[in-house]
């Protein structure tokens, strides 16, 4: 994913910045605890396509 795009893409729900998880190819919203997929280098910023983070994943983000 283009790093410049990461600077301007925000969570569609809360408008907070997103964290790139390169291993899972996802953009993570720490506030809403959602992971948006990246497909073919394009972030899919649809709430219906996002997955909820597990309690373990959410706890790891707060460290």
C-alpha positions as CSV (number, residue, x, y, z in Angstrom):
1,X,0.0,0.0,0.0
2,X,1.2,3.5,-0.8
3,X,2.6,5.1,2.3
4,X,1.4,8.6,1.2
5,X,-2.2,7.2,1.1
6,X,-1.8,6.0,4.7
7,X,-1.3,9.7,5.7
8,X,-4.7,10.8,4.5
9,X,-6.9,7.7,5.0
10,X,-8.9,7.8,8.2
11,X,-11.5,5.5,9.9
12,X,-14.9,6.1,8.2
13,X,-16.6,5.9,11.6
14,X,-14.6,8.0,14.0
15,X,-12.2,9.8,11.6
16,X,-9.1,8.8,13.6
17,X,-5.8,7.8,12.0
18,X,-5.2,4.2,11.1
19,X,-2.3,1.8,11.8
20,X,-1.0,-0.4,9.0
21,X,-0.6,-4.1,9.8
22,X,1.7,-5.2,7.1
23,X,1.5,-8.9,8.0
24,X,-2.2,-9.2,7.7
25,X,-2.6,-6.4,5.1
26,X,-5.1,-4.5,7.2
27,X,-5.6,-0.9,8.4
28,X,-6.4,-0.9,12.1
29,X,-8.6,1.6,13.9
30,X,-7.5,1.5,17.6
31,X,-10.5,3.5,18.7
32,X,-13.2,1.4,17.1
33,X,-11.2,-1.9,17.3
34,X,-11.8,-2.6,13.6
35,X,-9.5,-3.9,10.9
36,X,-10.1,-2.8,7.3
37,X,-8.7,-5.1,4.6
38,X,-6.3,-4.1,1.9
39,X,-7.0,-5.8,-1.4
40,X,-4.7,-5.4,-4.4
41,X,-3.0,-2.4,-2.6
42,X,-6.4,-0.7,-2.2
43,X,-7.8,-0.2,1.3
44,X,-11.5,-1.3,1.6
45,X,-12.9,1.4,3.9
46,X,-16.4,0.0,4.1
47,X,-17.7,-0.7,7.6
48,X,-19.4,-3.9,6.4
49,X,-16.1,-5.2,5.2
50,X,-14.2,-4.5,8.4
51,X,-13.6,-7.2,11.0
52,X,-13.8,-6.7,14.7
53,X,-10.5,-7.2,16.5
54,X,-10.3,-10.0,19.0
55,X,-9.9,-9.0,22.7
56,X,-6.3,-10.2,22.5
57,X,-5.6,-8.1,19.4
58,X,-7.2,-5.0,21.0
59,X,-5.2,-5.5,24.2
60,X,-2.0,-5.7,22.2
61,X,-2.7,-2.4,20.5
62,X,-2.9,-0.6,23.8
63,X,0.7,-1.6,24.8
